[in-house]
Amino acid sequence: MAELGRPSAITEDVLRKLEEVFALGGTDKEACLYANIAPSTLYKYQEENKDFTERKEALKETPVLKARRTVFNSLETDVNSAWKYVERKDPDLNPKQTIDHTNKGEKFEPSTIVADLTTKLNAIHRGASLPSDGGSASPMDDKASD
């Protein structure tokens, strides 16, 4: 007896196209565009075919595996590739400089110049008079006398 209803949009040709894009590391949206199906069609198919979902995720890792193989194969012949690989794997051989931004528990004391400048800038910001250093009473006074 023949099946009734609409034929599935996921044909062998559509599956081949989807897998082709997934093997390139493409997204679901890109694969659907290439296979000329709606993303909802793909997701419905995946719900009904759990094995396909696992295969899709595995195919998406193909470019990473190819890149690893290329890097690994180049280690024998390309000194730069070998050096970069070793630098990433062994921190003792990594020439990057690191900066320790901690005070190792010591209290940070800003210099007196920085502290004085901070006081003056805060006073200007508040519109208050500056500490007696020969400056004007208010930052606005200088502008008003121009």
C-alpha positions in Angstrom: 0.0 0.0 0.0 1.4 3.4 -0.9 2.1 6.0 1.8 -0.2 8.9 1.9 0.9 12.5 2.6 3.5 14.8 1.5 6.9 13.3 0.4 9.8 14.1 2.6 11.9 17.1 1.7 15.0 15.2 2.9 16.1 13.2 -0.1 19.4 11.4 -0.6 20.6 14.4 -2.6 19.6 16.8 0.2 21.4 14.6 2.8 24.5 14.6 0.6 24.5 18.4 0.3 23.9 18.9 4.1 26.8 16.5 4.9 29.0 18.3 2.4 28.5 21.7 4.1 28.8 20.1 7.6 32.1 18.5 6.6 33.4 22.0 5.7 32.5 23.2 9.2 29.4 25.0 8.0 26.5 26.1 10.2 23.0 24.6 10.1 21.8 27.8 8.3 24.5 27.5 5.6 23.8 23.8 5.1 20.1 24.4 4.7 20.6 27.3 2.3 22.9 25.1 0.1 20.5 22.1 0.3 17.5 24.4 -0.5 15.5 23.4 2.6 14.2 25.4 5.6 16.0 25.0 8.9 12.8 23.8 10.4 12.9 20.8 8.0 16.4 20.0 9.1 15.4 20.2 12.8 12.4 18.0 12.3 14.5 15.4 10.4 17.0 15.5 13.3 14.3 14.8 15.9 13.2 11.8 13.9 16.8 10.6 13.1 19.0 11.0 16.2 21.9 9.2 14.4 22.0 12.0 11.9 22.4 14.7 14.6 25.5 12.8 15.9 26.9 12.5 12.4 26.3 16.2 11.8 28.2 17.2 14.9 31.1 14.8 14.0 31.2 16.2 10.4 31.5 19.7 11.8 34.8 18.7 13.5 36.3 17.6 10.1 38.1 21.0 9.4 39.7 21.0 12.9 41.0 17.4 12.4 42.4 18.3 9.0 44.1 21.4 10.4 45.6 19.3 13.2 46.9 16.7 10.7 48.4 19.5 8.5 50.2 21.0 11.5 51.4 17.6 12.7 52.7 16.7 9.3 54.5 20.0 8.9 56.4 19.5 12.2 58.9 17.2 10.3 59.7 19.8 7.6 58.9 23.3 8.9 61.0 24.6 11.8 58.6 27.5 12.4 55.6 25.3 12.8 57.6 23.0 15.1 58.7 25.9 17.2 55.2 27.4 17.4 53.8 24.0 18.5 56.4 23.6 21.2 55.9 27.1 22.5 52.2 26.5 22.9 52.8 23.1 24.6 55.7 24.0 26.9 55.4 27.3 28.8 59.1 27.3 29.7 59.9 27.7 26.0 57.3 30.4 25.4 59.0 33.8 24.9 55.9 35.8 25.9 56.4 38.2 28.7 53.9 38.1 31.5 53.0 41.0 33.7 52.0 40.5 37.3 49.2 43.0 38.1 48.9 42.0 41.7 50.5 43.7 44.7 51.2 40.4 46.4 49.3 41.5 49.4 51.1 44.8 49.8 49.1 48.0 50.2 49.3 50.3 47.2 50.4 53.8 48.2 50.1 56.4 45.4 52.9 58.9 45.2 52.3 62.2 46.9 52.3 63.9 43.5 49.4 61.7 42.3 47.6 62.2 45.6 47.9 66.0 45.4 46.8 66.0 41.7 43.8 63.8 42.6 42.8 66.3 45.4 43.1 69.2 43.0 41.1 67.5 40.3 38.3 66.5 42.7 38.1 70.1 43.9 37.8 71.4 40.3 35.2 68.9 39.6 33.1 69.9 42.6 33.6 73.6 41.8 35.2 74.2 45.2 38.2 76.4 45.8 41.6 74.8 45.4 43.9 74.2 48.3 46.1 77.2 48.9 48.8 76.8 46.3 48.5 80.2 44.7 45.7 79.1 42.4 42.5 80.9 41.8 39.5 80.5 44.1 37.4 78.8 41.6 38.0 77.4 38.1 35.1 79.5 36.8 36.7 82.7 38.0 39.5 82.5 35.4 37.0 82.2 32.6 34.8 85.0 33.8 37.7 87.5 33.9 38.7 86.8 30.2 
